[in-house]
Amino acid sequence: MIRCNCLVYVAISLWSCFLVEGDVTVQTKYGTVRGFVTERSQVFYGIPYAAPPIGDLRWNPPIPPSSWAPRIYNATAKMPACPQYHCASMNPSYICPNQTSESCLFLNIWVPLDATAQSKLPVMVFIHGGNFIQLSAVSPLYDGEDFVKKSGVILVNFDYRMGALGFLYTGSGPDDIRGNYGIMDQRQALIWVSENIRNFGGDPSTVTLFGQSAGAQSTLIHLMSSKSATYFQKAIVESAPISIPFKKTVDALVLADTIADLLNCQLRDVKCLRSKTAKEIVIAQTLARSKFTSLKLLELFEPLGPRVDGDEVHMEPIDALHEGKFRDIPIMLGTVTEEARIYVYEAWTKSVKSSTAVAILLATYPAHYLQIVDKYPMVNKTDARDNLVQIGTDFIFTCSARYAADNIAKFNKNPTFRYEFDHAFSFSGGWENFTACDHHVCHGSELIYVFHTARQGGYSLTSDEEALSESMITYWSNFAATSDPNKGIHTGGKVWPIYSQGPAQKVMYFMTPENKIVENFRKPYCDFWDRIGYTA
């Protein structure tokens, strides 16, 4: 890394230093960007990877940004997130963006201090989650400074269009809003990385795409897509709700019609829809969401999101996994132990009687609800929410992840690695406004350890938690570097076995005080779901 004194100018290859101490500049395809240096990493915030999706570009595929040469682009401040109305209630100050704007297609890059343009470091590109309607790459939770300092890889993340602005569908005609623009944005970010990351010291032929929740679903979409195949060589899938179906065309049209009506527009009147502000649109999508019945459990997860269109999204991930229609590359995937808790306790803030829980299951799984009730007996008759949590966690996350791992191992020649994360925060206030997750391992619990971002939230880790975080960063970055979490930039720790079908399905179990290898995790329950299927 090159630091500058205020009276010194240094230039090495594509790297150059300007007069302000701590600045660093890099040449990209679109012009020079100026970042800054901290004691942990080089940082570049808010680099445009596409033109602003405003005006006629709203509800159109992304296009490359315009060149800003000869001026230098200032990449030293975070840019606004994409429009969203309802951000996560769990910890707004730590997770939610402070500002939003429809001009939001920016990416952030963290580079190790000693990297040069010749370093050819592994690159990890992260897609944030948030049900395809909320959160942002600029959230402190996803800060990359500690991650790159500890791992030695380059980290990139980015924002993409969400909600109605990213996924509204009004029809398949040439003048219609065709949806899946958020997925196109993600690919455009990958293209930008492929074209420019070498100048930051990265190797465009060693790119790992990883994501959590909706970001993990997005990663699966790109694993299925020939359009994305050129731009990454490995994948990590964290807590993908694989059993959540994408929107069917008829449902997407009903939802779009509701949103258009709330905006006083006709469904296919794109001119009218484009005349509305981003704020009006996200309010309308939120009001439309409130029209869903709370008995449809799966609709609580993703009211807006990708639609199977045969082009951007070829098929449901669960079907692609069953048929082996995905890329044969090294893949890591896993879940946490109480994935569905945040959804269940957010939807039902008061006790749910067992009779009501049965009605919810009947509405969600009409063909199999009696078998489910028998498999998950409701011991607590006055509050069956924990039953719903376990059912939702197994069906939507844990067992569908095992099903995915089984099929990946079956069809792929490249290795598959599976994990389970089981550690609740030691510190109080980690979920801030959402106390139902205190002392529980809720959806997203692993992220603070993957990115080592407790300090960004004002929290402190115990020595055991520091060791847990260190192990996860090591495994993640080793995988990015070598396709094997056990080999690479750092070594040591338990050997993480390759996952395979068969009688002893081995999973890396992340926990404190020490990780362990577990065989056949939740096998009786996952065998049950394999038998009845993952389509509600």
N, C-alpha and C positions, 0 to 999 in steps of 0.2 A: 504494500500500500504506500502511496506517496502522500506525505504531509507537506504543506507549504508554509514557509515563513512568509511574512507579509512583504518582504522585499525580494523574494526569490521566485523565479519562474523555471519550472522543470518540465520537460516533455519526454516521455518514453513511449514510442510506438503510438498507439491510439489513446494512451492515457496522458493527461496533461493536468497541470496544477495551476490554479489561478492565484490572484494576490491575496485572497481572503483565507486566512489560516483555517484549515479543516475542510476546505472545499476540495472536491475532486470532480473532474469532468471526463465524460466518455462520449465518443462519437457514435451515433446511431445512424441508421438508414435515413432518418428524417431530420437529422441535425444533432448538434451537441447538447448534452444534458449535463447540468451541474447538480451533484449531490453533496453530501457532507459526511464527515467522519466523526464517529464517537469512539469511546474507548473500547467498544466491542466490535464494531463493524463499519463498513461503508454503507450508506443508506441513500436510496433514490426513491423519493415519493412522487406519486401522481404523474407518471409518464403516460401520455396518451397512446393507446394502442389502436384506437379507431377514432374516426371523426365523431363529434358529438351527435347522438341520435335524436336530434331535435328538428322541428319543422317537417319537411317532407321525408327526412330520414327516420322520424318516429315510425315504428312498425315497418321497418325495412331492414334487410340484412346489413350488418356493419360493413363499412368501407374503411380502408386505411386512412390514417390521419394525414393532413397536409404537412409538407415540410415547413419547419420553422427557421431553417437556415436563412440568413447567416447569424441570426440572433442565437443566444444560448438559452435553452429552456431551463427554468429554475425548478429543479426537482427536490426542493428542500422542505416542502410543506405538504401535509396531507390534504388531499382533495375531497370534496363532498362525496358522500355515498349515493347510490342510486335511490330514487324515491321509494319511500315506505311509510306506512301510516302506523302500523302496530309493530314495534320492536319488542324483542323478548323481555318478559317481565322478570326474568331471573336475576339480572344484575345490569340495569341500564347503563350505569356509569362506566362499566368495564367492557360491555359488549356492544351497546348501541352507538351508532354514529351521532356526532353532534350536529352535522349539517347534511342536507341532501340536495341533489340537483339532478335534473334530467341529463345534463352533461356530466356523465359519470364514468365513462369508459377509460379508466386509468389503471395502471399497474404499479406495484411497488417492488423494489429489488433490494435485497440485503446481500452484501458481498463480504467475505472474510477480509480482514485488514491487510494481509500479505498477498492478496491476489493481484495478478497483473493480466494483461490481455493475452499472455501466452500460457496461463495456468491450466486451462482445460479442466476446470473443476466440474464435478457432478452438479446437476441443476435439479431442484425440486420445485414444482409448480403446484400451488395449493388453491383449491376451489372451496370457498367458504359455504357453509350451510345456511339454514334459516327458512326451510319450507318453501323455497323459491319465492318468498315474499318479503324477507327481512334480513338484517345483519349486513356486514360489510367487511371488506378486506382491511379497512383502516382501523378496525376495532383493536384496542390494546391486547386483547386475548391472543391475537394472531401476530403480534409483533415478532420480527425475525432476528433481532440483534443477538440475543443469547443463543438462539438456535444455530446461527451460522458460526458464532464464536466457538461453540462447543463441538460442532460437527465438521466444519471445514468445507461445507457445500454452499452453493448459492441458492437462496430462497427467493421465489417470486410468488406474489399473490395479486389478485385483481378483483375489481367489481364488474358485475354484469347486470343487464336489465332483468328485473324481477316483476312478479305480479302481473297485472294486466299490461303494463308497458313491455314486458318481456315475453308473455305467453298468451295474450288474448288471441282468440281464433274466431273469425266471423265467416269464414268460407274459404274455398280453394280456388276461387277465380283469380284472374290476374290483378284485379283491383281490390281484392279482399285483404284483410289482415290475417295472415296465415300462421302466426304463432311460432313458437320455438326460437324466438330471436335471442333469448338468453343463452341458449346452447350455441348459437352461431357466434355470439360475443365471446364465449369461452374459447371457441376454436380460433377466433381472430387473435385473442391474447396468446395462444400457443404459437400461432404463425409469427407474431411479433417476436416472441422469445427465440424461435428457430432462426429468425433473420438477424437478430441483434445480440444475443446473449454472449456470443464469442468475444465481443468487444469488452464485456464486463469481466472476462476471465472464465466464462462458462463453456462447457462442451455441448453443443446442440445435438450431438449423437448420444448423449447420456442424460436424458431428461426423464424424470419420474413425475408422473401426474398423480396427485393425491388429493383427496377431499373427504369431508366429513358430512354426514347426513345428506342434505340435498346436494352437497358437493360430491359426496360419494356416489349418489345416483347419477350425477352428471359424469363422473369418471366412468361408470359402467356404460353410459350412453356412448362416450368416446371410444371405449373398448369395443363397442359393436360397430362403430362407424369407420368405413374405409376413408372418409374425408379427413379424419383426424389421425390416421395411422402413421403418417410421416413425422408427426410432431412430438411423440413420446415413445419411450422404449420399455418402461416399467410402470406399474400402477399400485397404489395403496388405497384400499377402500375401507374407510372408517365409519362404522355405524350406518350403513346404508339400509333404509327401510325397504328392502327388496320386495316385500309382499304388497306394498302400497301400489295399486295400479295407477298408471298414468291416465289422464283424462281421455275418455272415449269421445269421439267426434260429436255425438248427440249431446252429451253432458257439457262439452266445451261450448257448444252453441247456445244451450240453455243459459249457462253462466254468462256468456257474452251478451246475450239478449237482456238479461237482468241488469248487467252493468250499463249497457247502452241506454236502457230505459231510465235508470237512475240519473244518467247524464242528459236526459231529454234528447236523445238521438235515436235514429233508426239503426238497427243492427248493422246494416251494410253501408251506412253513410259515413265513410271514412273521413270525408271533409269535416263533418260535424264533430266526429270523435277527435280529430286532430286539433280542432279549435279549443278544446278543453285544456285546462292547465294540468300539469302532472299531479298537483295536489288534489284537484277535483277527481281525477281518475283513481288515485289510490284510496280516497274516501269512498268512492263508489264501489270499488272492489271489496272494501271492508264491510260496507253495508250489505253487499250481495252475499258475502260469506255468512253473515248473521242469519240469513234465511235458511241455512242448512239445518236439518234436525239434529239434535244432539245424540239421537239414538243411532245414527250412522257413524259408528266409531271410526272407520277409516277416513271419513271426510274431515275429521278433526286435524289430520296430519297435513294434508296438502290440497287446499281448495283450488289453488291455481298452480299450474306447473306444466311440464312437457306433455305433449300429445303425440301418440304414435301416428306419424304421417307418411311412413315409408321412405322418407328422405333423410331428414335430420335425425329422426328417431325411428329406426326400422321396425322395432318390435319391443314388447315388454321385456325388461331384463330377465325376469324369471323364465320366460319362454326361450330367450336367447341362450341362457345357461343350460336349459334342458336340451336344446338342440346343438349346443356347441358352436353357436354362431357369434364368436367373439375372438379377439386376437390371442395368439399364442405367445404371450410374453410373461416374464416373472410378475407374480401378483402376490401381494400381502393383503389380508382382510381380517376384520374382527369387529367385536361389539363390546359394550359395557353391560354390567349385570342387571341394571334396572332402567333400561332404555325408555320404556313407556311411562314411567312414573310422572315425568313432567307433563305429559299430554293428558293423562287421566286426571291428575290432581288439578290441572288447570281447567279442564272441562267441567269437572264436578268438584266444586270447592267444599261441598258438604257431604256427609255420609251418604252412601248409596246402598240401599237395602238389597239383600240377595235376590229378591224377586225382581227388582228393577234391573239388576245386573244380568239376570237371565233374559229379560226383555231386550236389553242391549245386545246380548249375544245372539238372540233370535233374529234381530234386525240386521245384524252384521254377518252372521254365518247361518242362514236359515236351514241349510242342508245338514249341518253337523253340530248344531248347538247342544243337543243332548249328549253327544259324545264328548264335547268340550267340557260341559258341566261335570260329567262323570270323571274326566281326567284331572280336572282342577276343582275339587270339591270346595264349596264355600262354607268354611268353618265359622267365619264371623258373619252371622245373619244380619247384623245391624249396619255393617259397613264392609262391602265386598270390593272396595276399590283396589285393595292389594291383589285380589284375584285378577281383576282386569289388567293391572300392571303386569303380572306374570304372564298372563295369556298374550297380551299385546307384545311384550318383550320377546317371548318365544316365537310367536307367529310372524311378527313383522320384522324382527331383527335377528335374534340369536339362531333360530333354527333355519330361517331362510339363508343366513350366512353359511351355516353348515352345508345346506343344500347347494349353495353356490360353490363352496370350496370342494365339495364332492365332485361336482360336474367339471370344475376347472381342472382338478387333478385327473379326472377321467379323460378329458379331451386334449389337454395341453401337454407338450413335452417339457416346457419350462417349469421351474419349481413354483409351488404354492406354499405360502406360510399363513397360518391362522393364529389369531390371538383372542384372548378375553381379558378385559380390564375390570378389576374389582378393588377399587380403593376410593373411599369417600374423603373429601377434604378434611384435613385436621383442623383447619382454621375456621372460625365462625364468620358469617357474613358472605361466604363465597357465592351464595345464591341470592343474597340481598333481600329482594322483595318476595322471594318465592321460598318460604320456609319448609315446604313439603319435601324439598330435596336436601335439607340439612341432614347430615350423617347418612346420606344415601348416595348411591353411585348412579346418578342420573345421566341421561343423554348429554353428551358433550363433556363429561367429567375428565376424560383423558387429555383434552386439548391443552389444559394448563401445564401438564407434564410434558407433552410432546414439544411444545414451544418454549417451555420454561418461562412462563410469563406471570408468575405469582406476584413478583415485585411491581409489575405494571398495574396490578389491581390493588396494591398496597398491602399484600399478604406476605407471610413468611412461611417457608416450607420447613418441616422437620428434617433431621438428617436422613431418616428413612425415605422421606419424600424426595429429597435431593437425589438419593441413590436411585429411586424409581424413575425420576425424570432423566437422569444421566443414562440409565439403561435404555429407555425408550428412544432418546435422541441417538444413541449409539446404534441401536438396531435399525432405526429408520434411515439414518445416513449411510450405514454400511450397505443396506439394501440398495439405496440409490447409487452407490459407487460400484457395487460388485454383483448385484442381483441376489446376494446372500446376506442376511442380517448378521451372520456370524463372522463375516470377513470384510475387511475394508480399512477405513481410516482409523478405526478404533477396534480393539479386540478385548476379549474377556467376557465374563458373565456366563450364564447358562447357555448351552448350545440349543438353539431353536431348531427343532427337527422339521424337515420338509413334511407338509401335510399330505396324507394319502388316504384313499378309500380303504376300507377294511376294518378288521376287528379292533384296531388300536389307533383311533384318530387322535393324534397328538396336537395339543394346543399350548402355546405359550400363555401362561396365566400371570398377568401383571398384578402385583399386589405388594404390600409391605408386611413384614420387614424384608422379604425376599421373594423374587419371582420363582415360579415353579412350572414344571411341565405337567399338564393334566391330560389324561386319556378319556375319550368318550364323554366330553362335557355335555351334560343334560341329554344324554342319549335316549332315555325312554320317552321324553317329551318330543324330541326332534324326530324320532322314529314315528311317533304319532302324527306329527304334522306332515312328514313325508308321505305317510299313508293316505291322509285325507286331502292333501294338496294345499297349495298356497294361494288359491284363488277364492276369495270370500264371495 
